[in-house]
Amino acid sequence: MLLTDCTYINHEMQWVKGHIQISNGIIASISEEIPCNLGQEETYSAKGKYIIPGLMNMHTHMAMTLFRGYADDLPLREWLETRIFPIEAKLTPEAVYYGSLLGIAESIRSGCTFFNDMYFFTEETIKAVERSGIRALLSPGMMDTAGAEKIQTVLSMHREFHGAANGRISIFFGPHAPYTCNLSFLTSIAETAQKHGVGIHIHLNETEKEVIDFKKIHKGISPIVKIAETGLFDNPTIAAHCVHVSEEEQEILREKEILVINVPSSNLKLSSGIAPIQTYLNKGIQVGIGTDGASSNNQINMISEMRLSSLLGKVFPIKNPKALDANTVFKMGTTIPGQWLFPNQCGLIQEGAFADLVFLTMKFPSSTPCYHPISNIVYASNGSEVDSVIVQGKFLMKEKVITSFDEEFVIQKVNEIAYSLTGQRSNSV
């Protein structure tokens, strides 16, 4: 495929023009002149559009679109234990498949080409990823009640599916959190992950209460400090939330090169708090951005999360309007996680990188005038500017139409499944 008349952002955060040639899902060349001898190669004119690397949603539970609006306005533990865990016990493979596809459709429409998921019936999410064409890191949710057998199950899944879908699928271990995984279980996961070269995706220090409860059990030792003793962080680790983190724990995050994921909307909606992202970045801790699931957000829109990350980061923990500027937050949504996971291949538009691209138009009232496109993307956009999306050189959405699956049918199926799970009918007209 050849993309002509491109205006794209390079690794120096500068807007440049050129023609992008894609081969085997990779950006093969970027040139000032249209290459000769194209033959039957497909071409697409990007004239009038801005091209950015695909946004990367680094923490979500995609199939929880099924519970969007089902259990709003509750604190985390009550939300989980009285509403979410009971309804999740009713989940079926079909429900997770269609719930995942619905979330993927929402993701694509807001410019997301990658998501990092932790949930159940992971085989069904794999099918949704294969069907849709998106890229994903999938971490089957693990709790110690499942026992050691779960570790072997996830390891088998890693052997079978890591690198599947022509390399679009990656598999990590997904221990849920310190309050659902005891230290012995985490130690076993750590040892298995180290032996087989598998990464970790975990919730850490999301609420103040869970930190206090953990310290009561472990003689005043903080969760991240204690978990570090298990060896879990000796594996590549993605840590979601990290809202209430001591200075000692922050040093562990930095030293172990843990990728912290800011989840601002969910943290606010569940009243968990505001993560000190300004502090993390100043200390050299790498930070990405995630949406969490649609049951605690209630949308899967990385553009909204970038904006909120920036605004909160300007006032907490220190008031500084220059903190978390548009360029920094844009990198948190693209380059930082991309390079952490796939060095020199993801989160950048350059030769040799994944051809995971998003085409934006700035011809809406909310994006006019457009003095600085990145500022408009971070501060003024809502996703409506996303015109087309390519992953591995293939269109997942072309000129606002999702091409890889029947979006309307998925919406219909999710409404039917949601009613069967909750007994509550959707009020969709």
Secondary structure in CASP SS format (residue, H / E / C, confidence):
PFRMAT SS
TARGET T0000
AUTHOR 0000-0000-0000
METHOD secondary structure of the structure
MODEL  1
M C 1.00
L E 1.00
L E 1.00
T E 1.00
D E 1.00
C E 1.00
T E 1.00
Y E 1.00
I E 1.00
N C 1.00
H C 1.00
E C 1.00
M C 1.00
Q C 1.00
W E 1.00
V E 1.00
K E 1.00
G E 1.00
H E 1.00
I E 1.00
Q E 1.00
I E 1.00
S E 1.00
N C 1.00
G C 1.00
I E 1.00
I E 1.00
A E 1.00
S E 1.00
I E 1.00
S E 1.00
E C 1.00
E C 1.00
I C 1.00
P C 1.00
C C 1.00
N C 1.00
L C 1.00
G C 1.00
Q C 1.00
E C 1.00
E C 1.00
T E 1.00
Y E 1.00
S E 1.00
A C 1.00
K C 1.00
G C 1.00
K C 1.00
Y E 1.00
I E 1.00
I E 1.00
P E 1.00
G C 1.00
L E 1.00
M E 1.00
N E 1.00
M E 1.00
H E 1.00
T E 1.00
H C 1.00
M H 1.00
A H 1.00
M H 1.00
T H 1.00
L H 1.00
F H 1.00
R C 1.00
G C 1.00
Y C 1.00
A C 1.00
D C 1.00
D C 1.00
L C 1.00
P C 1.00
L H 1.00
R H 1.00
E H 1.00
W H 1.00
L H 1.00
E H 1.00
T H 1.00
R H 1.00
I H 1.00
F H 1.00
P H 1.00
I H 1.00
E H 1.00
A C 1.00
K C 1.00
L C 1.00
T C 1.00
P H 1.00
E H 1.00
A H 1.00
V H 1.00
Y H 1.00
Y H 1.00
G H 1.00
S H 1.00
L H 1.00
L H 1.00
G H 1.00
I H 1.00
A H 1.00
E H 1.00
S H 1.00
I H 1.00
R H 1.00
S C 1.00
G C 1.00
C E 1.00
T E 1.00
F E 1.00
F E 1.00
N E 1.00
D E 1.00
M E 1.00
Y E 1.00
F C 1.00
F C 1.00
T H 1.00
E H 1.00
E H 1.00
T H 1.00
I H 1.00
K H 1.00
A H 1.00
V H 1.00
E H 1.00
R H 1.00
S H 1.00
G C 1.00
I C 1.00
R E 1.00
A E 1.00
L E 1.00
L E 1.00
S E 1.00
P E 1.00
G E 1.00
M E 1.00
M C 1.00
D H 1.00
T H 1.00
A H 1.00
G C 1.00
A H 1.00
E H 1.00
K H 1.00
I H 1.00
Q H 1.00
T H 1.00
V H 1.00
L H 1.00
S H 1.00
M H 1.00
H H 1.00
R H 1.00
E H 1.00
F H 1.00
H C 1.00
G C 1.00
A H 1.00
A H 1.00
N H 1.00
G H 1.00
R C 1.00
I E 1.00
S E 1.00
I E 1.00
F C 1.00
F E 1.00
G E 1.00
P E 1.00
H C 1.00
A C 1.00
P C 1.00
Y C 1.00
T C 1.00
C C 1.00
N C 1.00
L H 1.00
S H 1.00
F H 1.00
L H 1.00
T H 1.00
S H 1.00
I H 1.00
A H 1.00
E H 1.00
T H 1.00
A H 1.00
Q H 1.00
K H 1.00
H H 1.00
G C 1.00
V C 1.00
G C 1.00
I E 1.00
H E 1.00
I E 1.00
H E 1.00
L E 1.00
N C 1.00
E C 1.00
T C 1.00
E H 1.00
K H 1.00
E H 1.00
V H 1.00
I H 1.00
D H 1.00
F H 1.00
K H 1.00
K H 1.00
I H 1.00
H C 1.00
K C 1.00
G C 1.00
I C 1.00
S C 1.00
P H 1.00
I H 1.00
V H 1.00
K H 1.00
I H 1.00
A H 1.00
E C 1.00
T C 1.00
G C 1.00
L H 1.00
F H 1.00
D H 1.00
N C 1.00
P C 1.00
T E 1.00
I E 1.00
A E 1.00
A E 1.00
H E 1.00
C C 1.00
V C 1.00
H C 1.00
V C 1.00
S C 1.00
E H 1.00
E H 1.00
E H 1.00
Q H 1.00
E H 1.00
I H 1.00
L H 1.00
R H 1.00
E H 1.00
K C 1.00
E C 1.00
I C 1.00
L E 1.00
V E 1.00
I E 1.00
N E 1.00
V C 1.00
P H 1.00
S H 1.00
S H 1.00
N H 1.00
L H 1.00
K H 1.00
L C 1.00
S C 1.00
S C 1.00
G C 1.00
I C 1.00
A C 1.00
P C 1.00
I H 1.00
Q H 1.00
T H 1.00
Y H 1.00
L H 1.00
N H 1.00
K C 1.00
G C 1.00
I C 1.00
Q C 1.00
V E 1.00
G E 1.00
I E 1.00
G C 1.00
T C 1.00
D C 1.00
G C 1.00
A C 1.00
S C 1.00
S C 1.00
N C 1.00
N C 1.00
Q C 1.00
I C 1.00
N C 1.00
M H 1.00
I H 1.00
S H 1.00
E H 1.00
M H 1.00
R H 1.00
L H 1.00
S H 1.00
S H 1.00
L H 1.00
L H 1.00
G H 1.00
K C 1.00
V C 1.00
F C 1.00
P C 1.00
I C 1.00
K C 1.00
N C 1.00
P C 1.00
K C 1.00
A C 1.00
L C 1.00
D C 1.00
A H 1.00
N H 1.00
T H 1.00
V H 1.00
F H 1.00
K H 1.00
M H 1.00
G H 1.00
T C 1.00
T H 1.00
I H 1.00
P H 1.00
G H 1.00
Q H 1.00
W H 1.00
L H 1.00
F C 1.00
P C 1.00
N C 1.00
Q C 1.00
C C 1.00
G C 1.00
L C 1.00
I C 1.00
Q C 1.00
E C 1.00
G C 1.00
A C 1.00
F E 1.00
A C 1.00
D C 1.00
L E 1.00
V E 1.00
F E 1.00
L E 1.00
T C 1.00
M C 1.00
K C 1.00
F C 1.00
P H 1.00
S H 1.00
S H 1.00
T C 1.00
P C 1.00
C C 1.00
Y C 1.00
H C 1.00
P H 1.00
I H 1.00
S H 1.00
N H 1.00
I H 1.00
V H 1.00
Y H 1.00
A H 1.00
S C 1.00
N C 1.00
G C 1.00
S C 1.00
E C 1.00
V E 1.00
D E 1.00
S E 1.00
V E 1.00
I E 1.00
V E 1.00
Q C 1.00
G C 1.00
K E 1.00
F E 1.00
L E 1.00
M E 1.00
K E 1.00
E C 1.00
K C 1.00
V E 1.00
I E 1.00
T C 1.00
S C 1.00
F C 1.00
D C 1.00
E H 1.00
E H 1.00
F H 1.00
V H 1.00
I H 1.00
Q H 1.00
K H 1.00
V H 1.00
N H 1.00
E H 1.00
I H 1.00
A H 1.00
Y H 1.00
S H 1.00
L H 1.00
T H 1.00
G C 1.00
Q C 1.00
R C 1.00
S C 1.00
N C 1.00
S C 1.00
V C 1.00
END
